[in-house]
């Protein structure tokens, strides 16, 4: 139905660029905050290697919450473009929403977005970090690339 009604660009890829405008900043904010969180926690645990699942879950929750709140207005614009054919273009959609509904509408739904996004971020990053630790432990201590290159030249 989406393909028949709009084809590739007006149907299937509708809202693609507004999605990129949402998820790009979300990821930048999320990973920046998460990495700062890990460095902060490592000050108390002694090193990054001593961080555990609780640190990862807390960091993912905090980073996901901040990123979700910060990008919520862009997400509103993206959603309108994707679900309502009378909207097109981010700037014109933002202007129309502001003109018709006022500034407050850009903060509506932030709580619901945080409740949806933050737990997913926490679970995903904790699973990633724990799997990374397991794989690093299973593969043994890392050998610097330079050492391997020198050994190959000597042999």
C-alpha positions in Angstrom: 0.0 0.0 0.0 2.8 2.4 0.9 4.6 1.6 -2.4 1.5 1.9 -4.5 0.4 5.2 -3.0 3.7 7.0 -2.9 6.4 5.0 -4.7 10.0 5.0 -3.5 10.4 8.6 -2.4 6.9 9.8 -1.3 6.0 6.4 0.2 8.8 4.0 1.2 11.4 6.6 2.0 9.1 9.3 3.4 10.7 10.9 6.4 14.1 9.4 5.7 16.1 12.7 6.0 14.1 13.8 9.0 14.9 10.4 10.5 18.6 11.0 9.9 18.2 14.5 11.4 16.8 12.8 14.6 19.0 9.7 14.9 22.3 11.5 14.0 22.2 14.0 16.9 20.6 11.3 19.2 23.6 9.0 18.6 26.2 11.8 19.0 24.6 13.0 22.3 24.1 9.4 23.6 27.6 8.1 23.0 29.3 11.3 24.2 27.4 11.2 27.5 27.9 7.5 27.8 31.7 7.6 27.3 31.9 10.5 29.8 30.0 8.4 32.3 32.4 5.5 31.9 35.4 7.8 32.5 33.7 9.3 35.5 33.0 5.8 37.0 36.5 4.6 36.2 37.8 7.3 38.5 36.2 5.4 41.4 36.7 1.8 40.3 40.3 2.3 39.3 40.0 1.5 35.6 37.7 1.0 32.7 38.2 -2.7 33.0 36.7 -2.8 36.5 33.4 -1.4 35.4 30.5 -3.8 35.7 27.0 -4.3 34.3 25.5 -1.9 36.8 27.7 0.9 35.5 26.7 0.1 32.0 23.0 0.0 32.7 23.1 3.3 34.7 25.2 5.0 31.9 22.9 3.7 29.2 19.8 5.0 31.1 21.3 8.4 31.7 22.7 8.8 28.2 19.4 7.6 26.6 17.3 9.9 28.8 19.4 13.0 27.9 19.5 12.1 24.2 15.8 11.4 24.1 14.9 14.7 25.7 17.3 16.7 23.6 16.0 15.2 20.3 12.3 15.0 21.1 11.3 18.1 19.2 13.1 16.8 16.1 11.4 13.4 16.6 8.0 15.1 16.6 8.8 16.7 13.3 10.0 13.4 11.9 6.9 11.6 13.0 4.5 14.2 11.5 6.3 13.9 8.2 6.2 10.1 8.2 2.5 9.7 9.1 0.8 12.8 7.7 1.0 13.4 3.9 0.1 17.1 4.4 3.6 17.7 5.9 6.8 17.8 4.0 10.2 19.2 4.7 11.6 19.7 8.2 11.7 23.5 8.3 8.2 24.0 6.9 6.8 21.2 9.2 8.4 22.8 12.3 7.0 26.3 11.3 3.6 24.9 10.7 3.5 23.0 14.0 4.7 26.1 15.8 2.1 28.3 14.1 -0.8 25.9 14.5 -0.1 24.4 17.9 2.4 26.7 19.7 5.8 26.1 21.3 4.5 23.7 24.1 3.7 21.0 21.6 7.4 20.4 21.1 7.7 19.2 24.7 4.7 16.9 24.6 5.4 13.3 24.8 8.9 13.7 26.2 8.1 11.5 29.2 6.7 8.7 27.0 9.7 8.9 24.7 12.1 8.6 27.7 10.2 5.6 29.1 10.4 4.0 25.7 14.0 4.9 24.8 16.0 4.8 28.0 15.4 1.2 29.0 16.3 0.0 25.5 19.5 2.0 25.6 20.4 0.6 29.0 19.8 -3.0 28.0 21.6 -2.6 24.6 24.7 -1.0 25.9 25.0 -3.3 28.9 24.7 -6.3 26.7 27.2 -4.9 24.3 29.8 -4.1 27.0 29.3 -7.4 28.8 29.7 -9.4 25.6 32.8 -7.3 24.7 34.3 -8.1 28.1 33.6 -11.8 27.6 35.1 -11.9 24.1 38.2 -10.0 25.2 38.6 -12.3 28.2 38.2 -15.4 25.9 40.7 -14.1 23.4 43.4 -13.5 25.9 45.6 -10.4 26.5 45.9 -8.1 23.5 49.3 -7.9 21.9 50.2 -4.5 20.4 50.2 -4.4 16.6 53.8 -3.1 16.5 55.1 -6.1 18.5 53.5 -8.5 16.0 54.9 -6.6 13.0 58.4 -6.6 14.5 58.2 -10.4 15.3 57.2 -11.1 11.7 60.1 -9.1 10.3 62.6 -11.0 12.6 61.3 -14.5 11.6 
